[in-house]
Amino acid sequence: MIVDVARPIVRYYKCMITQSFRGRRSRAGRTIALNRNDTCDIFHVDETKVRRVLKRVGGEGRFEGLARMFQVLADPTRVKLLYALAREELCVCDLASIVGRSRPAVSHQLRLLRDLRLVRYRRQGKMAYYSLVDHHVRDLVLQGLRHADGF
């Protein structure tokens, strides 16, 4: 619920945890520990913080693009392609060997990554070589793997 932060708002509500979620498993197979200590006992809106964040939020298109990028990155084959390209520029044949897929299948995945401006290609004769668009993509992939390895 978006609250009009222009007027003073101080509302208190008892926060409820749905007991049916207690002890559920996440997609990664880890138990989600929910207890009374991980939520507020009251509902209180800090108007200053809300205003400060809302100023920086921007338009919905900004988040749609980011969500689309994470949706594309949810596929292990595409992440493996990005990881390989974070190491060095590779041709489609090399990438197909790395991920164990056919060239057409890899080309399809690379097209999705190109559409999101995560990878680019260059032609050299009959060969198409792919690389990451910039260091931000490389950092995103490597930091994501470090984060996932930490679990």
Secondary structure, DSSP 8 states (H G I E B T S, - for coil): ----TTS-----------GGGTT-B-TTS-B----GGGS-SS----HHHHHHHHHHH--HHHHHHHHHHHHHHTSHHHHHHHHHHHH--EEHHHHHHHHT--HHHHHHHHHHHHHTTSEEEEEETTEEEEEESSHHHHHHHHHHHHHHHT-
